[in-house]
Amino acid sequence: MPLLEIEDLRVDFPTQGSVMHAVDGVSLALEQGEVLGIVGESGSGKSVAMMALMGLVAYPGRVRAKTLRFAGHDLLGISDRERRRLVGKDLAMIFQEPTTSLNPCFTIGYQLVETLRQHSPLDHKSARRHAIELLEQVGIPAAASRMDDYPHQLSGGMNQRVMIAMAISCNPRLLIADEPTTALDVTIQAQILDLLRTLQQERGMALVLITHNMGVVSEMAQRVAVMYAGQVMEQQQVDRLFAAPQHPYTEALLAALPEQGEAGHRLATIPGVVPGVFDRPAGCLFAPRCAYATAHSQAVRPPLRDWQGGQVRCHYPLGDPTREQRIAHDLPLRTEAVE
């Protein structure tokens, strides 16, 4: 049984006169010790999907799923008390902005000790000693003296390390890292990624890495899920996805990488924006921005299909030898869907 099972996850937010489908039928599975990268533009639903898993989608947001299970626990059916016991211990998350995730009114030592005492039988003295060891493990110098510092006294990179120390403090089985290198300079980014890689390998924990940086995914992940407008567009092993993307959106994301551009030429871009509440297409959600869209793809939404060892949500996947002929005649792919 997988450590994490998500089937047909949906997160909706009511708006004036409509409903925003922030997550629209996402299905994912993750094994113990596996690293999954979730990529896509801002507004793709990456963070919201994982917030739903953590139970952090507040009213009026509505979370639904056929299956939302972690380590045998039904996350839709457990009580608040059970969830508090699970989240922070076996299931932990590093949030995107550490300076807003840490409480500015308390020292980092207080916040670390509080987490440890909430989920372990340690007394205050033992918890403080372990908290210092955690700060040392994530590379914070003079860790004992830093325990009495407030978040505003630390740099962004240091606060991110504190967040990592807090997340790993109870040896979680699954760690979710939401844009862990945002707003950090290149040197600190590399240090944080190296730290996460080392901790994941040493502890054997599963890791979900949410990012819009394809370069980070290529270095860290074993498998990649590409999200767009709340849906998984493609899911594949990382080496196969980079070598031969099957969805036009994945192809466009890879073409926009700086290393793909030629010297003296502008970087490739994807025209348009992610659809919102009132401009959501009837057919393929990527069709308005897709260079290969046909009348059929604009009218009919493609299902997620098993395809070449992974999954793809496209009427005309790039690896299909009959693709150009079918596009010319506006004929969709005929394979069994997995949804």
Secondary structure by P-SEA (a helix, b strand, c coil): cccbbbcbbbbbbbcccccccccccccccccccbbbbbbbccccaaaaaaaaaaccccccbbbbcccccccccccccccaaaaaacccccbbbbcccccccccccccaaaaaaaaaaacccccaaaaaaaaaaaaaaacccccccccccccccccaaaaaaaaaaaaacccccbbbbccccccccaaaaaaaaaaaaaaaaaabbbbbbbcccaaaaaacccbbbbbccccccccccaaaaaaccccaaaaaaaaacccccccccccccccccccccccccccccccccccccccccccccccccccccccccccccccccaaaaaaaacccccccccc
